[in-house]
Amino acid sequence: MRTVDLIRRKRDGEELSPEEIAFLIDSYTQGQIPDYQMSAFLMAVFFTTMTEQEVGALTHYILNSGEAIDLSSVPGVKVDKHSTGGVGDKTSLIAAPLAASAGAIVPMISGRALGHTGGTLDKLESIPGFRTNLSVDEFREQLRMYGLAFMGQTTQVAPADGKLYALRDATATVESIPLIASSIMSKKLAEGLDSLVLDVKVGSGAFMKKQIDARRLAQTMVAIGRRADKRVQALITDMNQPLGFAVGNALEVMEASQTLQNAGPTDLTRISLELAARMIYLGRVTMTLEDAREMAQSKLLDGSGYRKFKEVIQAQGGNAGVLDRFDLLPNATGAREITSPRNGYISGIDAEYIGLASAMIGAGRDTKEDVIDPAVGLILEVKVGQRIDAGAVLCRIYYTKEDRLDQAAQLVEDAFRISSNQPEDRELILEVVG
């Protein structure tokens, strides 16, 4: 079997057999297929998509490229949450501690920045000392002790996905539904979890621009989970403007801390509470979703989620004091203000432009080898629907280098749309699948 023949067949829209997909995944994982050929295969999938059978086989062989984590020794129902990626999306840093403080067991194997969206691991690693390279034994033990652990992919857990994940980012194939679904679900099924809550983003700042595509992705992932006998629900949520005000790794840790202290932005608080509630419910801590919502709210108000996050930061070697003293986090050396050219209402904020601007100054990656600058990012001063005066600040860009700063500033300017009429309110949670 030759790789070039499989690339050609997929390019021409043919269905590959499970054995052929197994050959591609196994050979690439073992270094027998070079990046340039796998890049061609990913691009072929991007343009010609995959059948349900192919997606199932791809998920299966990525999952079985390594070892699944056995969490049977950890008592309780294991539940995770995963987002398909958004701009300013730091909900994992809020929902996971809330759910864990309510008694759910939350094993989180998280990813890094992909395209113009941020990665949970990059945010956590902006905390001085925080370790995401836990061994499986450490991961398991921390779940026993604290009910929550954050870990990056190891060579043991779906190693094929680790290689493909970085390659997709560098080859503009991130948005492919089969590739997103198989990547997420192989990694999640390898965690040894029982239940999963998915946050499928849709809009300008998401990989899925249309709700119909977001629904198809949600349905694909829910179906994969159910075939594996897992309880899975997916929320389809709006990403036409950034979530919260902060975009950038250390800046988002600050905003997560504020939100866990019940002083965060309304949109971020609302979606984090709903995700936490569904984790609590699918984790069988409560009998009904309504009870789970009440519990998530109470854990926010009494500070339990905030204390849980501090506990886990300390357990993973980080300085938990950063949640109280933001000066302990990496801080930018320069700031530039973007001001409004006229009076009016904010009628739109293109989240993709904001994400691209943030990545351009170092908060994201252009190639898989790029190093993240944890200090840089943007703080929005307004959200859609707010009134703005000419000359008032729309956004502040925080930077450490002036390379590409002018380009980033232009993108931020272009992201804001101002009109004379106040726009209608948008729904944040658009659909529930599963």
N, C-alpha and C positions, 0 to 999 in steps of 0.2 A: 504494500500500500504506500503510495507516494503523497506527500503533503501537497504538492502543487496540483495534483489531480483533485484532491478534496477542496482546495481553494477554488479551482475552476468550477467544480460542480455546484458549490454553494453560491458562487458568483452568478451562475446561471439559474439560480432559484430551485435547484434540486434538493430533495430531502436526504440527509445523511442518515445512515444506520447507527444504532447505538455503538456498534463495534468501531465504526469510523470515528465517531466522536470520542470514544475511549482512546483510540490511537492518538488523536490530536492532543487531548488533555495529558495523557500519560507521557507522550514524547516531549511535549513542551515543558512539563514539570521537571523532567529529567535532563533538560538542556539539549535534547536532540533536535528540536525545531528552534531555529533562531527567531529573534524578535521580529525581524522584517517579514517573515512568512506568517507568523501569528498575527501581525498587524494587518496583513492582507486578508486573512481569514476573518478577523473582527470587522473589517470594513465591508466584506462580502455579506456578513450577517446583518450589519447595519442597514444595508440597502435591500436585501432580499428577505430578511427576518427569518424566523424558524417556526416549525410546527410545534404543537403541544407536546408531541412525542420527543422531538429534538430537545426542547427546553427541559423536559423531564430527564432525559439522558444526560444533558449537559450538567444539570444540577447534581445528579447522582454521581457523575465521575469527578466533578470538582470536589464534592463532599468526600468521596472516597480516595482522593489524592493524598489524604493524610489520615490522622486518627481522630475520631470523634471523642469529645471530652465526656468522661463518665462522671456524672454528678449524682449518681444514685446514693452515694454515701452522705449527701447533703439533704437533711430532712426538709420537706416542704415542696410546694409546687413552684417550679422555676419558670419565671416569666421575663421576657426581654421586650424592649421597644426599639424600633429602628425607623429612621427617617430616610427618605430617598434623596435628601439633600436640598438645602435652601440657603438663603442669604440671611445671616443673623439668627440662624436656627440653633439655639443652644438649649433646646428643650430637654435633651438627655441629661444635662447637668442639673435639671430641676425635677423632672418627672421621676427619674430613677431614685433619687434620695427620698422623695415623698412616698413612693410606693414601698421602698424598703423600710422606711420608718413606720409604715402601716402594717408591716409583717410579711410582705411579699419577699421572695428570694429572687434577686435580680442579677443574673450573670450577663455582663455586657462586654461583648467582643466588638470593639468599635473600629472605625476606619479613619483615614486621614483625608485632608482636603482633596477634592476631586473637581477639576474644572474651576468654575467660579464660586463654588460652594465650600463652606468650611468643613473641617473634620473634627469629630469629638476628641480624638487623640491629640491633635495639634492644640486644641484649647486646653486640655488637661496638662499637657507638657509645658504650657506657659507658666504653670505653677512651679516655682523653684523646688527641685528635688523629687517631683512627682514621677513615679515609675509606672510605665504602662507595659514594660516587658516582664510581666509576671510569668513564672513557670506555671504549669497546669496545677501542680500541687499547691503552690501559693494561692492561686486563683480559687481553688476548692476550699482551702482553709479559711480564706478571707470571707467567702460566702457563708461558711459555717458560723463565723464569729460576728459578722456585721450584716449579712444578708444582701450585700452589694459589693461588687468588684468590677473595675474597669480594666480591660486587657486588650492589647493589640493582637493581631494575628501572629501566631508562632509558626515555626516550621512544621509543627505537629497538626495544626488546625487548617484544613483546606489550603495547602500551600499553592495549589494551582490558582486559587482565587487571588492570593497575594500577588502573584506575578501578573495575572491578567488585569487586576485592579489598577496597578500602576501603568500598564501598557495602554489601557483604555483611556486613561486621563491624557496621555501624551499623543494619542492618535485620533482624537475627536470622535470617538465611538461610544462615549459615555451614555448617550441618550437612548441607545437601543433597548427596547423592552425585554427581549430574551436575555440580553447580557446583564441588565440590571437585575431581573428576577432571579436568574441562576446564581449570580454573585451574592445577592442578599440572602437568599434562602439556603444555599449550600453552607454559608458561614453560620447562619442561625441554627440550622439543623445539626451542625457539628458541635454546638455548644452544650448539647444535652438538655435543652429546654423543653418545657411542656406546653407553653403558651407564648404567643407573640402578638404584640400590638404594632401595627405598621402605620406610619405617617407618610402618606403619599402626597408630595407637594405638586401643585399645578399652578402655572402662570409664568410671568416673564422671568422670574428668578429661579425657576425649577427646570429640571431636565425635561419634564413633560409640560409642554406649553398649552395643550388642549385637554379639557376635562375628559373627553372621550378616551384619550390615550392614557390619562392617569387612571381612569376606571379599568381599562384593559390591563394595565400593569398590576393594579390592586387585585383584580380577579385572578390573574395568573399566579401571583404569590400566595393568595389565600388558597387556591386550588392545590398548589405544591404542598403547602403546609397540611392541608386536610388529608392528602394522600399519604402523608407521613404520620397521620393520626395525632396532629397537634391542633390545639385551639388557636385560631388566628382571626383577628379582626383588623380591618384597615380603615383609617380615616383619610379622606381626601380633603386637603386643606389648601387655602389660598396662599400663593406666593407671588402675588403681583406687586407687593411692596415688601421690603425687608421686615423680618419679624423682630419686634422690639426696636430699639434705637441703635444698639451697638453692633458693629460688624468688624471682626478682627479678633484674634485669639484671646489675648489678655483682657481686652475690652469686654469680650463676651463673658469671661469668667466674672468680671466685676458685675455685669448686669444680671447674671445668674444668681450671684450672692444677694443682690438687692431684691430680686424676685422671691428668693427663698425667705427673705425677711419681710415679705408682703409689701414691698415698696417698688415693685417692678412695673413695666409697661402693661397696660390692660390686655393687649392682644397676646403677649407672651405668657402672662399669668393664666389667661383663660385656656389657651391650648395646652399648656403644661398640666393644668389641673385635670383636663379631660383625658389626656394621655395617661396620667397617673391613676385616675379613677378606673380606666379600662384595664390597666395593669393589675390593680388591686382586685378587680372583679374576675379577670381571667386567671389570676393567681389564687383564686378561691379563698381569699381572705374574707369576703362578704358574699352574701347570697344573692344580692341584687346590685345592679349598676347604680341605682339611686343611693343605696347605702355606701357604695364605694366612692361616689362623688362627695358625700358628706364627710367621709373619712379623709379623703385627700384634702378637702378644705380645712378640716380641723388640724391636720398635720402641718399645713402651711401656717395657719394662724397661731398655733402654739409653739412654732419654731422647731418642731421635731425633724422636719426635712432638712432644715438648715444645719442642725446639730449632726444629723446623719452624714451630710456631705463633708463637714469638717472632720468627722470621725474617719471617714474613708480616705480623705486626703492624707491625714496623718498616718493611717495604716499603710498607705502606699508610698511613704517616704517624703511626702510633700509638706510644705509649710502651711498649715491650716490657718495661720494668722493672716494670710492674704485675703480671706473673706471679710476681715474686719479692717485691715490696713492695705488699701490698694497700692500704696507706694512700694510695697514689697513685691509687687508684680513687675514684669518688664514694662518700662514706660518709654514712650517715644520722645525724641529730642526736639521735634519741630511740629508746628501745627499751621494749617492754612484754612481760612474760612471761605466758604462758598456762600454768597449772598443772593438774595432774590432781586431780579431786575425790575420787578413791578409789584403792585398790590394785587391781591386776589386770593383765591383758595387753591390749596394743593389738590389738584385733580388726579395726579398720578405720580408715582415714584418707580421708575423702572428698576426692579430689583437686580436684574442681570447686569445692568450698567454699574450699579453700586458694587456688586460682587466682583465684577471685572476690575473696577478701579481699586478695590481693596487688594485683590491679587496682584495687580500691577505694581503696587508699592511694597509688596513682600509678604502679604498675609496669606497668599495662595501659591500654587505652583504652575509654571508653564511646562516644565518637564519633570519626569519622575525623580530626577536627581536634585532638583531645586531644594534649597533649605528655607524653611519658613522663618520669618522675622516675627516673633510672638508679640512685639510691642506695638506694631503698626495697625492701622485700621481707620474706621470712620465712625463718627457719632452723628446720627441724624438729630436735628433740632425740631423737626416737624414731621407729621404723618399726614396721610391722605385725609382730606376733609377739613384740615385746619386753615384758619385765616392767616395770611402773611402780609407784612408791609414791605414796600420797596426798601432794599438795603438791609433788611433783617437777615440773620444767619439761617441758611437752610441746612447746612452740614459742616462739620469740621473734619478735616483730614489730618490724621496723626501719622508722622513719618519719621524715619531715621536717616534716610538717604533721599537726595533730590532727583535721583535717576527716575525718569518717567513720571515725575510728580505733575508736571504740566499736563501730560496726557491723561493722567488719572483725574486731575481737577476738571478737565474738559468733559470727561465721561460723567462725572458727578453733576456738573451743570446741565448736561443733556438729559440726565435721568429725571429731573424735576419738571413736571408739567403744571402750569399755573393758569387758572381760568377765572372768569368773573363770577361764575355760579358755583355754589357749593355742590359737590358731587353726592350722589346717593351712597348710603352706607353699604359696604360689601359684607357678605357672609364670610366668616373665617373658616368654619367647618362646613364643607359643601355636601359631603356624602359619607355614609358608612357602608363598607362592604364586608359581609361576613357576619 
